[in-house]
Amino acid sequence: MAGPTLLFIGHVSLDRVRNPWGERLQLGGAALYAALGAKVLYDRVKLISAVGKDFKQLSFLHSTFPGSLIRRVNAPTTSFDISYDQNFQARYDAVRLGAGAAIKVADLPAHWVSRDVYVHLAPMRPQKVEKFAARIRKLCPETWVSIHSSPDYLGKAENRRILRKLAEKADLMVVNDQEASALAETGSLTSALSALKAKRLAVTLGQMGAILVEEGRMQMIPALSGLKATLKDTTGAGDTWCGTLLAAYALSRDWTKAVVAACLISAVKCLGWGFERLRRLRLKSLEDIAYHVLKLREGTVQSVLEEFLGEKP
């Protein structure tokens, strides 16, 4: 029996990233990173987004995510200038929403919404996310909806109010530890975990792993990455985590296994610039993730990638 289709809605962008390793102009966007994280494990992945006429990689998007809806609009492609310090703390030097503002609720085809679809709403304006969630629930109340926000939207009280309301209605809300505290308007993560009401809340803790709160029960799941390599680029790590989490859960129906898989793949993503470590990586099962990580530690990843991709040296 085929599993659900995973549908990611949100931004595809062009990012200028500066960090201790240098500077790169690269393809990015929260929805794209999440979709690529899912694609590592799962075939049935689609994307809804909007790009500008300046966007040159439509063929990559359509070949990687067949059947996706990517509108080209008369506006520059969404772009971000992001700087990282020595500890890989991010600072957004410039945000140009551009084509991202053209992502509309009407872009979601009614026949795509069913109980056999997981819809993931990547970081967008909370008001837009709220409209998407309302349309999905109206079309099919049984459709899975997960939401991931970002610090950019937590500064305003109205945005926090909307996101707290959405967390109560969504099947899954994903935030990091700082976002959880900001959303709950408290300086304590433990207080935030008690204050936030959600059907299912995942709080990412970086290299430590994640906390999953489900129906009032809290479980801490360690990352267990086993990777001791140097970080190259952390852009999109949280979004990758979300996508892999949904794909791993769709395969296993086990949240512990899904969180561990998400931590592993997001850690692998950070070993290279952008999504270069994910672009062609295809694993056949959750067990193959651990095998891949072990090979990375041994320095024999190239031969393993060839095995996974079905390629000959």
Secondary structure, 3 states (H helix, E strand, C coil): CCCCEEEEECCCEEEEEEECCEEEEEEECHHHHHHHHHHCCCCCEEEEEEEECCCCCHHHHHHHCCCCEEEEECCCCCEEEEEECCCCCEEEEEEECHHHHHCCHHHCCHHHCCCCEEEEECCCCHHHHHHHHHHHHHHCCCCEEEEECCHHHCCCHHHHHHHHHHHHHCCEEEEEHHHHHHHHCCCCHHHHHHHCCCCEEEEECHHHEEEEEECCEEEEEECCCCCCCCCCCCCCHHHHHHHHHHHHHHHHCCHHHHHHHHHHHHHHHCCCCCCCCCCCCCCCCHHHHHHHHHHHHHCCHHHHHHHHHCCCC
